[in-house]
Amino acid sequence: QVQLVESGGGLVQTGGSLRLSCATSGRTFSGYVMGWFLQAPGKEREFVAAISWSGGNTRYADSVKGRFTISRDNDKNTVYLQMNSLKPEDTAVYYCAAGRVASMTVSAYNYWGQGTQVTVSS
């Protein structure tokens, strides 16, 4: 089992920044691909970013490329999502997830956090 706990969400104005953190415990963190997803009200959960277990490979949704950066610290068992130039359409609950494949699909991830709310005001 892997337990995931997100933090860092909040209310920010358009153009602002937030850094989300996801602290993990349980099985060896470094062996997992970590991903971030978002879910807006009434919509399906969608991919934001993923990072390989070494941190050497990342992938992003087109909507966040150049604005968001995913990173991880395996010594601290934590993955981060730095979000810059935030837009109202980024408003959603953000979830971190752990899996074995750097996929953009929800079903590829085995473990999920409870989510943290990000609200971007216009």
Secondary structure by P-SEA (a helix, b strand, c coil): cbbbbbcbbbbbcccbbbbbbbbbccccccccccbbbbbcccccccccccccccccbbbbcccccccbbbbbcccccbbbbbbcccccccccbbbbbcccccccccccccccccbbbbbbcc
